[in-house]
Amino acid sequence: MRIMIIGGTSGIGLGLAAHYAAHGAELALCGRDVTRLDGHPLASAPGVRTYAFDIADRAAVAGAMQDFGAAGLDMVIVTAGQYVDAAGLAAQPALGLRLAHTNIGGLVAAFDAAAAVMREQGRGQIVAVASIAGLLKAYPDGSLYSASKRAAIGICDTYRKALAPLGIALTTIVPGYVDTARLRELNDGDAGGKPFLLAEDDAIRRIVDAIERRAVRCVFPWQLHWLVRLFNLMPSGLRNLRRK
Ligand SMILES: NC(=O)c1ccc[n+]([C@@H]2O[C@H](COP(=O)([O-])OP(=O)(O)OC[C@H]3O[C@@H](n4cnc5c(N)ncnc54)[C@H](OP(=O)(O)O)[C@@H]3O)[C@@H](O)[C@H]2O)c1
C-alpha cells in the first residue's frame, strides 16, 4: 500500500501516518515544513519519505505526486487545513487568502494531481478531511473556516462523481472537534470545553474505518452532527445569534 498524506506532519495526518506505517504501508508525508518531523520515529522509518511543499502550489503538488506515484499510488489523504477567526482576519488580512488557498484551492490541486497519477492505474482512493463546521448553513457571523469547509465538502462531491468512472473513489471525512495539538493551541492550551471532543486516537480509528469501507462521507460524532442539523433548522433570526 502506497499512501501520500498531505498534512502528514502533525495532528490527524500524522496519526493516520502512524496507523498505516504500523500496517506496513509505504508513506509520503507532506507539509510546508517537514522538519516538524525531526525526532519523530516515523521520520527515519523505512518506507517513509517526506516532501516539503505548499498545497496551494499546484506545480509542487503535481511534482511530488508524480515522484512518489511513479512506483504506484493507492491512496492520497488530504488533511492540510488552516483556521483563522474574525479577530485574526482583522489583524492580518493576508491570512484569509492563505486559508482559502489551502482549504479550497489546495484541495483542488491535490485532487487534480492525484487523479493524474491514478487515472493511469485505473484505480485509487482519495480521502479529504473537511469539518463538521462545513455542514453549518451560512449565517452572517459564520467563519471563513466554515465557508471554506462548506466549499470543500461540495468540491469533494463534485470530484467524487467526476473520478468514479476512472476507478478512483473519494471519501469525505467530516469530523467534529478532535483533541489535536493545533486545536489546543487555538484554545489557549485546552480544548476540553469543546462539545463532544474526541481523543485523537478515537478519531483516527473512525477515519480508518470509513476509509476501509470506502464510505462516501463519514460525519462524526453523531451528537454534534445532530446539533448542527438542529441549528440549520432554526429560523435565521435565531441562527444569527451564534458567534464565530
Ligand atoms: N482538530 C480538529 O478539531 C478538527 C476538526 C475538524 C476538522 N479538522 C480538520 O482536520 C485537518 C487536520 O487538522 P489538525 O488538527 O490535525 O491540524 P494540524 O495539526 O495543524 O495539521 C495540519 C497539517 O497540514 C499541514 N498544512 C497546513 N497548511 C498547509 C499548506 N498550505 N500546505 C501544505 N501543508 C499544510 C501542516 O503542516 P505545515 O504547517 O508544516 O504545512 C500539518 O501537517 C484540517 O484540515 C482541519 O481543518 C480538524
The ligand as a Gaussian input file, in Angstrom:
#p B3LYP/6-31G(d) Opt

LIG

0 1
 N       -8.612000      19.215000      15.134000
 C       -9.927000      19.400000      14.966000
 O      -10.694000      19.596000      15.921000
 C      -10.517000      19.347000      13.580000
 C      -11.908000      19.245000      13.466000
 C      -12.477000      19.198000      12.208000
 C      -11.674000      19.236000      11.081000
 N      -10.330000      19.356000      11.220000
 C       -9.513000      19.416000      10.011000
 O       -8.600000      18.343000      10.027000
 C       -7.398000      18.746000       9.371000
 C       -6.194000      18.485000      10.286000
 O       -6.391000      19.172000      11.500000
 P       -5.311000      19.052000      12.673000
 O       -5.990000      19.477000      13.923000
 O       -4.650000      17.736000      12.586000
 O       -4.326000      20.239000      12.237000
 P       -2.722000      20.364000      12.230000
 O       -2.106000      19.558000      13.304000
 O       -2.462000      21.833000      12.160000
 O       -2.299000      19.676000      10.846000
 C       -2.349000      20.355000       9.644000
 C       -1.341000      19.729000       8.709000
 O       -1.475000      20.351000       7.428000
 C       -0.227000      20.927000       7.042000
 N       -0.517000      22.135000       6.299000
 C       -1.178000      23.247000       6.710000
 N       -1.229000      24.157000       5.736000
 C       -0.578000      23.617000       4.664000
 C       -0.286000      24.067000       3.357000
 N       -0.669000      25.275000       2.928000
 N        0.391000      23.236000       2.521000
 C        0.789000      22.004000       2.937000
 N        0.539000      21.520000       4.164000
 C       -0.135000      22.328000       5.021000
 C        0.532000      21.177000       8.346000
 O        1.940000      21.201000       8.172000
 P        2.719000      22.620000       7.887000
 O        2.125000      23.625000       8.825000
 O        4.158000      22.314000       8.120000
 O        2.453000      22.939000       6.454000
 C        0.110000      19.942000       9.130000
 O        0.860000      18.806000       8.735000
 C       -7.564000      20.206000       8.986000
 O       -7.985000      20.281000       7.646000
 C       -8.671000      20.674000       9.912000
 O       -9.412000      21.747000       9.366000
 C       -9.720000      19.409000      12.442000

